[in-house]
Amino acid sequence: MPTFTAFATLGDRDNADTLAELVEDLDPAPYGVGVFEIEDGSQRWEIGAYFLERPDDLVLDLLAAAHGATPFVISELPETDWVAHVKRELTPVVAGRFFVYGSHDADKVPPDSVPLLIEAAMAFGTGHHGTTLGCLTALDALERAGVRAHKVVDIGCGTAVLAMAAAKLWPETVLASDIDPVAVDTAAANVKANGLEGRVTCVEAAGFAHPDLLAGAPYDLIFANILKAPLISLAPDMGRHCAPGGHVILSGILNEQADEVAAAYKAQGFAPVSRKEYGDWTTLAMRR
């Protein structure tokens, strides 16, 4: 069965959210709708919707025009066995001592590595993206430099690969949170697959807005692999919830955005430890 996608852009977040809600109510209904900031400095937003049946072009055009959006671009995607595709394309990743792999590559785990199993059906956050690779490499470098984190939290955890990596290095319980309930379920499934139940706790939260996250502060290490805008918005909370001498590892940052993000954290008392580029993406490690 083919899948249809529909994308439009506009310059106002509130209008984007309203338009996305209206698209959700269409008939045929989409099985997924998202609103994303376009990370090119244009301060525009993209609405993406996914359908199992072709949506009505005229209805989408009317909705877009009424909310100041560009006309929706509708595309048909061929039927694809995505899990099989990922298994073919998703080769293991080495990041420092960490070895990130799918179950189909279990026989390739080196004996001296720290293995992290991410199932092929849960491919986002496997280490192939430069942001995840950068965070894992920064974590490895900090631990090798003598950092010992007793309290760790992964904000915007996705698959929880970073939280699990920390739990493999240190014996304490690690917290992992995401604003997306599907991501939280994915994270919990990966935690179980890695034998880390009871070691990594996954919760649904925006930023630090969860009783468990507030109770666990201050943290010795905070991961935030998200995007520039939420990273900057979170900077004051990071300063409040990171222990003196603690570290943050930040990514989801395009190379040209790194100075702005670093400046926001310097204003909260963080000093740079490392800054490395992985393709188009930068990972920052900073110490409070």
N, C-alpha and C positions, 0 to 999 in steps of 0.2 A: 504494500500500500504506500503510495507517495505521501510526502509531507509538504505542506504549503507554508511558506513564511511570508510575513508582511512587515515591512519596516518603514518608519517615518521619523522625522526629526523636527524639533521645535525648540524655542529659546527660553521657555518658562517651565520650571519644575512643577509648579502647581497644576498648570494646564496639562503637562505631560501625565501626571498622576490621574487627573480627571479623564483624559482621553483613554488611558490604559484601562480604567474601570469600565468605561463604555464599551471598549473592544471586548472585554471579558464577557459582557452580556449579549454579544452577538449570537445569531443563529445561522449557521452552525457555530457553536462555541469553540474558541481556541482551547487547546489543552495546556497552553502556557503563554503567559504575557509578562514582559519585563520592561523596566524603565532604567536606562543606564546613562550616566554622564559620558559624553564624548570627550576623551582625554586628549584634546588637541588645543586647549586654551580658548576654544570658541564659546564656552559657557552655553553649549547646546546639549539637548537631551535626545536620546534615541529610544523609540518604543518598538519593541519586537514582539510579534505574536506568531504562534505556531498552530497550524490547523491540520486536521486529518482530511477535511473537505475544503475545496477552494472557497474562500470567503467572497462575499458580494463586493465587487470592485466599486460600484457606485456608492454603496453605504459607507465603505471605508473612506472614499474621496470626500463625501459630505461631512463625515466626522472630522477628518483632517482639516478641511477648510474652516469648519466652525470653531476650531481650537487653534488656528494659526500654525498648523503643521504643514510640512511638505506632503505632497500626495504619497500614499502608501505604495511602496514597490513590492509587488507580489511575485514570488518565485516558487517554482515547483522543484522539490528535491526528490531524487529517485529513491526507491526503497533500498535500504542498506542495513545489513546486519552489523550494527555498530560495535557490539562486543567482539565479534570475530575480526572486524577491521582494527579495533584497538589492539587486540592480541597480536595481529600481524605487525602493526606499526610501533607498538609501545615496547621498546627495548629497555632493559634495566638501565638505571642511572646511578652513577657514582658521584657523591658529593662529600668530599672529605672521607671519613670512615664509613659514611652511610651508604647503603646499597638499597635503592628503591626498586621494587620489582612487582610484577603480577604473579599470580599463582601458577601461570603457565610457564614461568621461568624459575620455579623454585629450585630446580636442579643446578642453577647457575650461581647461587649465593656463595660468595667466597667465605672460607672458614674464619678469616680474621676481620670480617666486616660487621657493622651493626645493621642487620636487615630490617627493612620496613616494607611490609606487604600492603599493597593497594590493589584491590581487585580491578580488573579491566573495565567493568561496568561503572566504576567510580573514578574515571580517569582524571578529573580536574584536581590538580594539586598532587600530581604524582612525582614531581621533580623534574619533568621535562620542560616545564615553563621556567624561564630565567628567574622569575621571582622566587619560586620555591627552591630551586637549585641554589640561589644566592643565600636564602635564609638558612638552609641546611649547612652550607659551607661556612657561613658566619658563626653558626652555633658550634660547629666542630672547632673552629679557630679559637673561640672564646674558651671552650673547655680545655683545649690544649695549652692555653695561656695561663691556666690555673683558676679560672672562674668556677665557682661551685654555687649553683642556684638551688636553694632549698624550697623556694616558692616560685612557681612558674605558671603563666597563663598565656594562652594562645587566643587572641582576639580576632574574630573572623576566620575561624579555623578551617573551613572547607572540609577536606578529608581527614583533618587532624594529624596530618603527617608530621607537622612541626612539634605538636604536643607529644606525639608518640616518640619522636626522636629524643626530646628532652627526658622523657620517662625512661628511655633505654640508657641514658647516661647517668641519671641520678635516681635514688630510690624513693624520693618523696612523690606524693600525689600531684598530678598536673591537672589544671583546669583548662577546658577548651570551650569556646563559645562561638556561636554564629547567629546572625539575625534570621537566617533562612532555616525553617524547621526541617526541610529536606536535607540540608547540609548537616544538621545536627544528627539526624538518623544515619546518614552516611558515615559521619565521624564515629558514631557509636558502633556501627558494624565493623569498621576498620579496627577500632580498639579491640573488639572481641576477636577478630581474625588474627591479631598480633599477640594475643594472650595477655592483654594489658587491662582487662576489666578490674576495676577497683584501684587502678593506678592512674587512669586518665578519666576524668569526669566531664561529660559533655552537657552543656546547657544552652538553651535558646536565650539570646540576649542581644540588645543593641549596645555596643560599647561595653561599659562596666555595669550596666543597669540590671543587675541580678543580685539577690541577697548573697549567693555563694561567692560571687566575684568580689563583692564589697567586703565580705567577712574574711576573705583570703589575703587581702592587701595588708601591708605593702609587699610588692613582689620583687624578687631578686632578678627576674628575667621576664620580659613581656615581648611576645611576638605580635606583630600586626602586619600581615601580608594582605593589604586591601587595596585602596586607591588613594591618590593624592588628597582629594578633598576631605574624605573621612579621616585620613591620617592627621591632617592639619586641625580638623575640628576636635580630634581626640587628644591633641597635644597637652592641653591643661589637665585633663584627667590622667594622662600618662604621668605627668609631673607629680600629681597628688598620690597616685597609686604605685609608683615605682620607689623602692627603698633607696635611701642614700647609698651610693656606691653600686646600685643595681644597673642593669643594662636593658636596653630595648633593641630589638632587631626589626627593622622596618623595610617593607618592600611593597610591590604594586606601584612603583614609582618609575615613570618614564625618565630617561636620562636627563632630559632638559628640565624636569621638575625637581630634581634632587636638591638644588640649592634652596628652593623655597621651603621644602619639607624640613631640611636640616635647620634652616633659620627659625622655623616655628618651634622646633625642639630645643634649640639653643636658648630661646627666650624662656623656656621652662626649666633651665638649669642643666641641660644635657650637653655633654662634650663629645665630639666625634671620636670614635675608636677605629672604624674602618669604613671605606666607601668603595664599592666595587661594581663594575658594570658587567652584565650578562646579556649580550645582545642589546636590545633596546631598553633594558630595564636595569635599574640601580637598586642595590641593597645597602642600607645604612645600618651600622651598629654604633650605638651611642651609650655613654655612661652618665648616670646622674651623680 
